[in-house]
């Protein structure tokens, strides 16, 4: 699942539209839509999206032995 697909699911589960998410993170629906089309999010933007819907965003690498970085 792409990050854009995950954001769409997040919106559905949070009962908000993508346009409302854009408003909450301080951008336009057109700008957010473009980022979703290009899959061009920074980690900071993903953290802002999580904060906007009152959830957390986790990022990490998991090695074959289970170690998380």
N, C-alpha and C positions, 0 to 999 in steps of 0.2 A: 504494500500500500504506500503510495507516495505521501509526502508531507501535506500536499494540497488536499488529498483525499481524507487524510486524518483531520485536517482543519474543518473540512465540511462535516465530517462525523461529529466532531467536537461541537460545532454549531447546532446540529440537530439535537444532540444530547443535552445541550445547554438551553435549548428552546430559543435560539436567536438566529437571525439571518446573517449571512455573510456581510451584508451592508451594515447591520448593527455592530458586528464585530469590528468592522473598519472604523466606525464612529468611535467605538470604545478605545481603540488603539491610536486614535488621532490621525487617521488618514482617510482618503476617499475610497468609496467602493471600487472605483476604476483602478486606483493604484493597487489596492489589495488584490483585485481580480488579475491584474497584470503580473503581480508577484506569484500568484497561484499558477497562472499559466506557464510562467518561466521556471517555477520551482526555485525561486531565488530569495530565500529567507536567510537572514543572519540568525545566529543563536540568540542574540539580544531581542530580535523581533519575535522569535518563537516564545521566549520568556515573557514578553509583553502580552502576547496572545493568551498565554496560560493565565497570567495575572488578570486579564480582562474578563475571563470566565471563571475566576476563582478556583483554579486548579494549579497543579505543578507541572513543570516540564523537566524531564530528566534526559541527560545525554551522557553516554559513556561508551567506551569500547569494552568488550568482554572477550578476553583471551580464551583459547581452547581449554585451558585448565580452569576456567571459571573466574579468573581474576578480573576485576573490574578496574578500569583506568578512567 
